[in-house]
Amino acid sequence: MSSVLRHFALNATDVDAARRFYAATFGWSFDPWGPPGFFHIRDGSDGGGRIQGALQRRRELLPGGRMLGLEGTFGVDDLPAVLRAARAGGGRVLAEPATIAGVGTLAWLADPDGNAVGAMQYDPEAG
């Protein structure tokens, strides 16, 4: 079973201030995508095969559990197998699999120490 870091997200309470900070600090630009307050990060590269990034409004995976820091999502070939392995390895499922149209199926896991990590089975034909 392979897994590759494919996506990261930065969660921000004030998305506009975060956009200004990252634009000035790293030279990033942002394209709106999906729900309000969600932006794809453009880092100036051609994007071919690189990690994708997003800046988004802060959210909670579980009530009372604000997402802080970087949020990482790993691309996986078999999401059900990953969920079974996570549970068997002492982790837990924070959010059951959900389909993102045109992207794939995403689930959120917690490692034994409670760190949240995403697992996405990419499928551009997901509906």
C-alpha positions as CSV (number, residue, x, y, z in Angstrom):
1,M,0.0,0.0,0.0
2,S,1.5,3.4,-1.0
3,S,0.7,6.8,0.2
4,V,2.0,10.1,-0.9
5,L,1.5,13.6,0.6
6,R,-0.7,15.2,-2.1
7,H,-2.4,18.1,-0.4
8,F,-2.0,20.4,2.5
9,A,-4.4,23.1,3.9
10,L,-3.8,26.1,6.1
11,N,-6.7,26.9,8.3
12,A,-7.2,30.6,9.1
13,T,-9.7,32.5,11.2
14,D,-9.1,35.6,9.1
15,V,-8.6,34.3,5.5
16,D,-7.9,37.7,4.0
17,A,-5.2,38.4,6.5
18,A,-3.7,35.0,5.9
19,R,-3.7,35.6,2.1
20,R,-1.8,38.8,2.6
21,F,0.7,37.2,4.9
22,Y,1.5,34.2,2.6
23,A,1.6,36.4,-0.5
24,A,4.1,38.7,1.1
25,T,6.1,36.0,2.8
26,F,6.3,33.3,0.2
27,G,5.1,35.0,-3.0
28,W,2.0,32.8,-3.2
29,S,-1.2,33.8,-5.1
30,F,-4.6,32.4,-4.6
31,D,-7.5,31.2,-6.8
32,P,-11.0,30.9,-5.3
33,W,-12.4,27.4,-5.5
34,G,-15.4,25.6,-4.0
35,P,-17.1,27.0,-0.9
36,P,-16.7,30.6,0.2
37,G,-13.4,31.3,2.0
38,F,-11.5,28.4,0.2
39,F,-8.6,29.1,-2.1
40,H,-6.1,27.0,-4.1
41,I,-2.5,28.2,-3.4
42,R,-0.3,29.0,-6.4
43,D,3.3,28.8,-5.4
44,G,4.7,30.0,-8.8
45,S,5.7,26.5,-10.0
46,D,4.0,24.8,-12.9
47,G,2.1,22.5,-10.4
48,G,3.0,19.3,-12.4
49,G,3.0,16.5,-9.9
50,R,3.6,18.7,-6.9
51,I,1.8,19.0,-3.7
52,Q,-1.4,21.0,-3.9
53,G,-2.2,23.6,-1.2
54,A,-5.3,25.4,0.0
55,L,-6.1,28.2,2.3
56,Q,-9.4,27.9,4.0
57,R,-11.6,29.2,6.7
58,R,-10.8,27.5,10.0
59,R,-13.1,24.5,10.8
60,E,-13.7,21.7,13.2
61,L,-13.4,18.0,12.3
62,L,-15.0,17.2,15.6
63,P,-17.1,19.6,17.7
64,G,-14.7,21.7,19.9
65,G,-11.6,20.5,18.0
66,R,-10.4,23.4,15.9
67,M,-7.9,22.6,13.2
68,L,-4.6,24.2,13.9
69,G,-1.4,24.3,11.9
70,L,-0.9,22.4,8.6
71,E,-3.5,19.9,7.6
72,G,-2.1,17.1,5.5
73,T,-3.9,14.7,3.1
74,F,-2.2,11.6,1.8
75,G,-3.2,10.1,-1.6
76,V,-4.0,6.4,-1.2
77,D,-5.0,3.6,-3.6
78,D,-7.5,1.7,-1.3
79,L,-9.3,3.9,1.2
80,P,-11.3,1.1,2.9
81,A,-8.0,-0.8,3.5
82,V,-6.4,2.4,4.9
83,L,-9.4,2.8,7.3
84,R,-9.0,-0.8,8.5
85,A,-5.3,-0.4,9.0
86,A,-5.7,2.8,10.9
87,R,-8.2,1.2,13.3
88,A,-6.0,-1.9,13.7
89,G,-3.0,0.4,14.4
90,G,-4.6,2.2,17.3
91,G,-6.0,5.1,15.4
92,R,-9.6,6.2,14.9
93,V,-11.7,7.6,12.1
94,L,-12.6,11.2,12.8
95,A,-14.8,11.7,9.7
96,E,-16.2,8.8,7.6
97,P,-15.4,8.9,3.9
98,A,-17.1,11.6,1.9
99,T,-17.0,12.2,-1.8
100,I,-15.8,15.5,-3.3
101,A,-17.1,15.8,-6.8
102,G,-14.4,15.6,-9.4
103,V,-11.7,15.0,-6.8
104,G,-12.3,11.7,-4.9
105,T,-13.3,10.2,-1.6
106,L,-11.8,11.7,1.6
107,A,-11.7,10.4,5.2
108,W,-10.1,11.9,8.3
109,L,-8.2,9.8,10.7
110,A,-6.5,10.4,14.1
111,D,-3.2,8.7,14.9
112,P,-2.8,7.1,18.4
113,D,-1.7,10.5,19.7
114,G,-4.7,12.3,18.3
115,N,-3.0,14.0,15.3
116,A,-5.5,14.5,12.4
117,V,-4.5,13.3,9.0
118,G,-6.5,13.0,5.8
119,A,-6.6,10.0,3.4
120,M,-8.0,10.6,-0.1
121,Q,-8.6,8.1,-2.8
122,Y,-8.4,10.3,-5.8
123,D,-10.9,9.8,-8.6
124,P,-11.5,12.7,-11.1
125,E,-14.8,11.0,-12.1
126,A,-16.2,11.0,-8.5
127,G,-19.6,12.4,-8.3
